[in-house]
Amino acid sequence: MESYDLICPCHFGLESVLKKEIVKLGYEISRVEDGRVLFKGDREAVARANIFLRTAERVLICVGEFTAKTFDELFEGTKALPWEEFIPKDGRFWVKKAASVKSALFSPSDIQRIMKKAMVERLKLRYGISHFEESGNDYPLRVFLYKDRVTVALDTTGESLHKRGYRKKQGTAPIAENLAAGLLMLTKWNKTIPLIDPFCGSGTIAIEAALMAANMAPGAMRDFTAMDWSGIVDKKSWYRALDEARSLSTPIPKSEIQGYDIDPAMVRISRENAERAEVLDFLHFQERDVKDLKSGHREGIVVTNPPYGERMEENEELHEAYRSLGSAMRGLKGWEIYVISSYEKGIGLLGKKPDKNRKIYNGMLKTYFYSFSMSR
Ligand SMILES: C[S@@+](CC[C@H](N)C(=O)[O-])C[C@H]1O[C@@H](n2cnc3c(N)ncnc32)[C@H](O)[C@@H]1O
């Protein structure tokens, strides 16, 4: 079976957890870079990676790499790639996204335009046609330039993998689903340990935890661009991966996962999202102010994403939310508390120094994932 070089972009800071996920799926890692993990895999790997990976952003097939410092070199390098092995005569192809770092070529629109022209040139010769109807399936490409090295990749995913399909409604500052899953994987949490998110918003962290507890594949409820392709990934690979996902899920995990929010509308939304994700039965959502956060368990884990100063208005209410979290934490003796926030002033208001912090980018926003051990 043909082996591809596969590339999975992820949030900056989650590379180590994504790497572990890929190894667990049974694939060999070729390289880990900032914001992406590269590995080898066949067509089954494309289907399985899309369906099973919780922390990846998408699954790309590397079409080729070359160096280009000028637009002529970009054109020739693109034209030399074996496009006919990937794109059929009627395919609709375009460079959906071009990103450039520390490279001579940096204008995304010029890179996109020149590469498309080069691909058309190559395919015209190979298919012996002068006009492309582009009436068939989509073949979107993603291109990264780093220090003039051009990596050209075909996107098998389409809509980003964080869109699992369950979050139809959300609040003003939701956390991406794949980031929520990654945060949980960075903690000591497992399904036997009680988990609380006291600022649950649309329920993302709790729902991702429930999906993990029930071993439910995050991509089993959605479609992917490559599902429509006639070549590269055959239909059987998708069916097999979906069967595997169904056979692995354990519908009644013994877990205690709770989400609270001060806003009753968010509690309602969390329940609706959890129902769509088919995990509502494993979860408990409740309207509750963080100042009333407590638990009868001798140990447990809090993973939470309190309001951020940047996105929400900075006011006394925001400060009070952090102060209240701090005093509630002091009551949770024996627990581990994990907080993702970009609001350093808020962390200062908790009244306890974090034991550790880890830099993670939530999109363009620099955040820290802080951990606190609450000794008994
Ligand atoms: C950044 S959002 C959480 C987003 C969530 N992770 C998601 O994915 O949707 C912060 C949440 O904290 C809630 N909140 C604000 N003050 C609160 C308080 N004192 N107690 C509990 N929840 C509060 C807000 O209603 C909001 O839903």
The ligand as an SDF file (V2000), in Angstrom:
LIG
                    3D

 27 29  0  0  0  0  0  0  0  0999 V2000
  -14.0120   31.6720   28.7580 C   0  0  0  0  0  0  0  0  0  0  0  0
  -15.6490   31.1780   29.0980 S   0  0  0  0  0  0  0  0  0  0  0  0
  -15.5120   29.4350   29.1540 C   0  0  0  0  0  0  0  0  0  0  0  0
  -15.6410   28.8400   27.7890 C   0  0  0  0  0  0  0  0  0  0  0  0
  -15.7170   27.3360   27.7680 C   0  0  0  0  0  0  0  0  0  0  0  0
  -14.4440   26.7180   28.0390 N   0  0  0  0  0  0  0  0  0  0  0  0
  -16.2690   26.8870   26.4280 C   0  0  0  0  0  0  0  0  0  0  0  0
  -15.5810   26.1480   25.7330 O   0  0  0  0  0  0  0  0  0  0  0  0
  -17.3510   27.3180   26.0480 O   0  0  0  0  0  0  0  0  0  0  0  0
  -15.8870   31.6080   30.7580 C   0  0  0  0  0  0  0  0  0  0  0  0
  -17.2310   31.2610   31.3620 C   0  0  0  0  0  0  0  0  0  0  0  0
  -17.1870   31.6080   32.7270 O   0  0  0  0  0  0  0  0  0  0  0  0
  -18.5070   31.9520   33.1240 C   0  0  0  0  0  0  0  0  0  0  0  0
  -18.3920   32.7380   34.3850 N   0  0  0  0  0  0  0  0  0  0  0  0
  -18.0560   34.0410   34.5500 C   0  0  0  0  0  0  0  0  0  0  0  0
  -18.0510   34.3530   35.8480 N   0  0  0  0  0  0  0  0  0  0  0  0
  -18.3850   33.2310   36.5510 C   0  0  0  0  0  0  0  0  0  0  0  0
  -18.5060   32.8870   37.9250 C   0  0  0  0  0  0  0  0  0  0  0  0
  -18.3340   33.8000   38.8620 N   0  0  0  0  0  0  0  0  0  0  0  0
  -18.8290   31.6240   38.2480 N   0  0  0  0  0  0  0  0  0  0  0  0
  -19.0230   30.6760   37.3020 C   0  0  0  0  0  0  0  0  0  0  0  0
  -18.9370   30.9390   35.9830 N   0  0  0  0  0  0  0  0  0  0  0  0
  -18.6090   32.1880   35.6070 C   0  0  0  0  0  0  0  0  0  0  0  0
  -19.0580   32.7270   31.9470 C   0  0  0  0  0  0  0  0  0  0  0  0
  -20.4840   32.6830   31.9530 O   0  0  0  0  0  0  0  0  0  0  0  0
  -18.4210   31.9810   30.7560 C   0  0  0  0  0  0  0  0  0  0  0  0
  -19.3230   31.0330   30.2390 O   0  0  0  0  0  0  0  0  0  0  0  0
  1  2  1  0
  2  3  1  0
  2 10  1  0
  3  4  1  0
  4  5  1  0
  5  6  1  0
  5  7  1  0
  7  8  2  0
  7  9  1  0
 10 11  1  0
 11 12  1  0
 11 26  1  0
 12 13  1  0
 13 14  1  0
 13 24  1  0
 14 15  1  0
 14 23  1  0
 15 16  2  0
 16 17  1  0
 17 18  1  0
 17 23  2  0
 18 19  1  0
 18 20  2  0
 20 21  1  0
 21 22  2  0
 22 23  1  0
 24 25  1  0
 24 26  1  0
 26 27  1  0
M  CHG  2   2   1   9  -1
M  END
$$$$
